[in-house]
């Protein structure tokens, strides 16, 4: 049996995941994305079309995100 901590760390990918909007897909395999704050980044990956939501992690697009509404509720 392997170490439980090693098994758990394989399930949890390093780094935070962020939902962004893809603004431009470049021909060199990168994309320009916009964060919710309005800042832009150039990240690796070209698998998500422009104007779509994507999930990025460690400077790379890891998949398409659903286009859901965002609500803030103050408690």
PyMOL commands that set and color helices and strands:
alter all, ss='L'
color gray80, all
select helices_A, chain A and resi 4-11
alter helices_A, ss='H'
color red, helices_A
select strands_A, chain A and resi 17-25+30-34+40-44+53-57+60-64
alter strands_A, ss='S'
color yellow, strands_A
deselect
rebuild
show_as cartoon
